[in-house]
Amino acid sequence: MIVDNIKELLQREAQAVLDIPVTDAYEKAVSLIVEQVHGKGGKLVTSGMGKAGQIAMNIATTFCSTGIPSVFLHPSEAQHGDLGILQKNDLLLLISNSGKTREIVELTELAAHLDSSLKKIVITGNPESPLARVADICLATGHPDEVCLLGMTPTTSTTVMTVIGDILVVETMRRTGFTIEEYSKRHHGGYLGERSRELSK
């Protein structure tokens, strides 16, 4: 029965979220975001390849709407001039399930060559990977099994990455004291813009 299959998928994905390793790395990551972006005026630069890149892009836009200037940097385009987006006090948030994605590993090398002081937060399923080893802070996903029938397509892993991004956003909002008034200034259009203006009156 398809209903039973769906219930099983929901259970597996929910369990993967509950199994995310919770360590003091989260407090360190939030503190670093607040220090570099909110305090020193840098920006959060997210990056990832493929499905992880789409998650990185979503995290960047969510941070933007909650008071943390953020931009997505495509790792391949970075090798063709877009690396120039990086400036002093910026902070990299890099996502790779394997922690071995060539373009992301190369991005860390290019960024270090541009400015060795740039710090890196990494979200990965492999805390022993090359990417994790060069990170200032590593947030492990717990490397859940994909619900994809082939065990290949990023499904559960991207769910967990999204949740970790949400945690960083919400805890950063808590630390900066981000208000509904500030939200309404950044989100003018649509239902959320209308609702935020009503709540901020």
N, C-alpha and C positions, 0 to 999 in steps of 0.2 A: 504493500500500500504506500502511495506517495506520501500520505500524511505521516506515516511512521518514519519514512526516510527523512522527511523535513524535521521532525522532532529530534531525530538522532543528530542531524547536522547542527541544529540549534544547540543541542546539549554539548556537542564537541567544541563548537566555537565559544560558547559561554565558558566552558571549563578552561579553555586555552587562555581566556582573559583572566580568569581567577588564578591561573597558574603563573602569571607574569611575576618574575622575581622582584620583590620590593625591597630595595636597599637604600642606604643613605646616599647613593649616587643621584637619586632624584632631587634631594635637597641641594646637593652640590650643583646639579645642572640648573635648577631654578635660580640659585644664587648667582651663577655665572651669567645667565641670561639677564637678570636684573642689573648686575654690575656692569656688563659690557654695553647693553643696549639702553636700558632705562637710566643708568648712572653716567656712563661715559659717552653716550650719544652715538654708539655704533648701531649696526643693524644685524639681524639674524639672517644668515644666508643658508637656505636649506638645499639639499641636493640628493639625488638618487637616480638610479637607472631603471627604465622599464616601469613595472607596477610600483616599485618602491619610490620611483621618482614622482608618480602621481600622488602618492601619499605625502611625499615631501612638499609638493606644490600645495596640497590642501592644508597642511600644517602652516605653511607660510601665510596663506590668505587668512587663516583663522587668527594667527598672531597679529596680523595687520589690523584686524577689526577690533582687537582687544588691547590696543595701545603699544604694541611692540613692532616697530617697523621691520618688515621681513620681506625677503625676495627669494624666488626659486632660481637656482643656477643650474642649467642643464650641464652635466659633466662633460659631454662631448663638445658642446658649444664653448665651454670654458677653454678648450684647447685651441679655439679659433677666434680668440679676442675677448670673449665674455668674461674671462677671468678678471678683467679690468674693473668689474663691479666691486671687487673686494677693496676695502679701505681700512685704515687704522681703526682699531677697536671693534671691528666686525667679529662675529662669532659664527662658526660653521656648525650646522646640524646635518650630519650625513647619515643616510639610511641604506643598509644593505643586509639582506637576510643572511647571505653566506659570509659577508665580511671580506669577500675576495673579489668582488666585482672590479674588473680591471679599470674601468673609467673612473670609479670613485677612488680607488687606491691612487691612481695617477693624479687625481685632483688634489689629494692631500700633499703630494710631492710638489705639484705646481704652486699651490698656495703657500707652502713653506718657503719655496724659492722666492716668491713675490714678497712675503712678509713672514718671517719665522716666528713672530710673536702671536700670530693668529691662533686662537684656541679652537678645539674641536670637540663637539659632543657627538657620539656615535650611537645609533640604534641598530642592533644586529642580533641575529640568532646564534652567532658564533663568537663568544667573548674571548676566544683564543686566536682569532683570525688576524691577518695582517692589518686590517682596518682598525680593529679594536686595540691593537698594540700601539698604534700611533695616536690614539684618542686621549684627550685630557680626562674625559668622563665617558664611560661606556654604560649604556642602558641595555640590558639583555632582554630579549623577548621570551626566553624560555624555549625557543626553537620548537614550536608546536608542529605536529604532523598536519599537513594540508588535508582539508576535507575533499579536495579534488580526487576523483576516483583513481587517477593515475598517480596521485601523491606528488604531482609536479607543479601544477598551476598555482601561483600565489593566491591563496584564498584565506586560510586561517592566519597565515603569517602577516598578511596585509591588514587583517582585522585587528590583530594585536598591535601592529605598528601605529594604526590610527588611534587606538585607545591610549597608547603611550604619549602620542602627540597631544591628545586631549588632556591628559594629566599635566603635562608641562604647561599648557595654556592656562588651565584653571588655577594651578598653584602659583603661576606667575601673576595672574590677575589678583590673587589673594595677597601676594607680597607687595604689589604696587598699589593696592587699594583702588583698583580700576572701578569707576562708577558708571551707572546707567547714563548719566549726563555725558560722560566722555564717549561712551559707546554710541550715543545718538549722533554725535558730531562726526563719527566715522562711518556710520551706516545710515545713509539718508533714504535710500530707495526701498521700495517694497514693503511688505507687511512688517518686517522687523524694524525698518526705519520708522514707520508710523507708530508702531507699538512702543519703541524706545523713547520717542518724543513725548508720548502720552505719559509714560512712567516717570520721565525726568521733570515734568512740570511741578 
